């Protein structure tokens, strides 16, 4: 299990960067093919060492499938449907979790169970013909003609009439309101983006560090509580089923929370993390015997559901905060930090041998701190996804009126575009308007 989690950790880092360079569909299909092959071969492992190596590879390539798919569906829909597709992903995980418990109950041979749960992965071979490339990614790398063709197909399916040439700037209202762009000979060329750009600009750097910490706490607490499932008592399969059953209502409730006009993404996460943290703080002091034992179990499961809801939300929230050129890299790095938390969670559980309540108390304190750190982040509900580095840096920030006389900071100069980039950005925004209309 540790090797599997290390594989996921490395996969999120390496493949997260590659997805932003070579596209969503290409990496989903490539990772899916290798993932499915490793899954099937693992069923015929001749010894334990080979099985462990294959489990590492399954985690590595499986991380690419998950990351690519999640970013892909987020980019392929409009703002009103981003949470819906994110929660469908989360609910699908819960359904798979329950099916795994059911299959494991009836199939006690490990290799046969491994083979049967591996077979559905073969369907990933068909994704090359089923999935178009993400038009947002195509636009971010300047492949306007390919993006326009996909957008036009989307508009045709949805019954939306689009201009004869989407990239024609004359129909775009944004073109008429483009602010004066300053030319600066020392301005950075923002058309080339790397993972280090996550730390280059101040607002994006702060946002990224906060998201990494929150993701770490989510994974640590969620995995820690899940690994404690056997402590619920009774049959292991029933305990696993209870833990799995929490996943589906958590996905449904998350949708209503984050789509609420009063709560949105940010406030929902504050409520979820603080409630989950308080549940962890209270549970150790509940009676652990007699009829009231179920009260502690109920509180802990509600805490797990709340943390899971926050986990589901952060996936959508982070996708909406990062700009398109760095979306997979940013989410991948956050997921990597999160899996460090997953790997460390068994060691935190061992702290119970020092003092029984210590593990849950640490989980509770970290969850409350994470909830507080969410407050400075901007709300993204109903907002357009940031498509460029400039939009990502200024997302949620109140801009000073022009002519205020204030000198620009060094970081603001970094956001200025050279004349060679102006036409590319305007054309990108024009085609993106067509995309938003089509979907």
Residue, then its C-alpha position, 0 to 999 in steps of 0.5 A: x500500500x505504501x508503494x502504491x501511494x508513493x507511485x501516486x505521489x510521483x505520478x501526480x508530479x511527473x504526469x501533472x507537468x506532462x499533461x500541461x505540455x502534451x494535452x489532456x486526451x493524449x495523456x489520459x489515453x497513454x496513461x490508461x493503456x499502461x495502467x490497464x496493462x499493469x493492472x492485468x499483469x499484476x494478477x499473474x505476479x509470480x512473487x510478492x516483489x513483482x506484485x509490489x513493483x506492479x502496484x507502484x506502477x499502477x499507482x503512478x500511471x493511475x494518477x495520470x488517468x485521474x488527474x488528466x480526467x479531472x482537469x479534462x472534464x472541468x475544462x470541457x464544461x461551463x461554470x454552471x456545470x463544473x461542480x456537477x461533473x466534479x461531484x459525479x467523479x467523486x460519487x463514481x469513486x464511492x460506487x467503485x468503493x462499494x462494488x470492491x467491497x461486494x466483490x471482495x466478499x464473494x471472491x477470496x482468491x487475491x489474484x482472481x479479485x485483482x484480475x476482475x477489478x482490472x478488466x474494466x480498465x481495458x475500456x480506456x483503450x477506446x477513449x482516443x476515439x471517444x474524447x476530443x482534445x480539451x479546447x481550452x488547452x489547445x487555445x492555451x498553446x496557440x492551436x486556434x484552428x483545432x480548438x475552433x473546429x472542436x468548439x464548432x462541433x460542440x455548438x452544433x451538438x448544443x444547437x448554438x449558432x456561432x460566427x463563421x469564424x470564431x477567431x474573428x475579433x470584430x464580433x467579440x465584445x472583449x476586443x472593444x474593451x481591451x485595456x491599453x497594454x503597456x509594452x516593456x522591453x524587459x517583460x517576461x514572455x508568458x507564453x512559455x510556462x513551467x511549474x516554477x511559474x507557480x512561485x514566481x508571482x506573489x498572489x499565485x505563490x500564496x494561493x498555491x502554498x495555501x492549497x498545498x497545505x489544505x490538500x495535505x491536511x485533507x489527505x492526512x485526516x481522510x486517510x487516517x480516519x479511513x484506516x481506522x475503519x476496523x476500529x469500528x468493531x464487527x465484521x471487516x466487510x461491514x465496516x468497510x461498507x459503512x466507510x464506503x457508503x459515506x462517500x456517495x452522500x458526501x458527493x451529493x451534499x457537496x454539490x448543494x453546499x458549493x452551489x449555494x449562493x450564500x456559501x459557494x466554494x470558499x465558505x463551504x470549505x471553511x464550514x466543512x473543515x472546521x466541522x470535521x476538525x471539531x468532530x475529531x476533537x470531540x470523538x476521543x472524549x466520547x464513551x467507548x463502551x455500552x450503548x453510547x459507543x455508537x455516538x462516538x462512531x456517528x460523530x467520527x463518521x460525520x467528521x469523515x463525511x465533512x472532511x470528504x466533502x471538503x476533499x471533493x470541493x478542493x479538487x473543483x476549487x483548485x481547478x478553478x483557481x489555477x490558470x489553464x497553462x498551469x492547471x494540471x501542474x498546480x493540481x498535480x503538485x497539490x495532489x502530490x503534497x496530499x499523498x505525502x499526508x496519506x503516506x504519513x497517516x499510518x504513522x500518525x495513527x501509531x501516536x495512539x500508543x503514546x496517548x489514545x486521543x493524540x491522533x484525533x486531536x492532531x487531526x482536529x487542530x490541523x483541520x481547523x487551521x486549514x479551514x481558517x487559511x481558506x478565508x483569504x482565497x477568492x470565491x470562484x462560483x460562477x466565475x470564468x476560469x483564468x486562462x492566462x498567467x495574468x488572469x491567474x495572478x489578478x483573479x479575485x483581486x480588486x484592480x486599482x483604477x488607471x491613472x491613479x499615479x501609483x507606481x507599478x511594482x516589479x511583480x506587476x511589470x512581470x504581468x505586462x505583455x510584450x507587443x508580440x504577445x498581445x495579438x495572441x492573448x486577444x485571439x485566445x480570449x476571442x476563441x474562449x468566448x466562442x467556447x463558453x457560448x458553445x458549451 
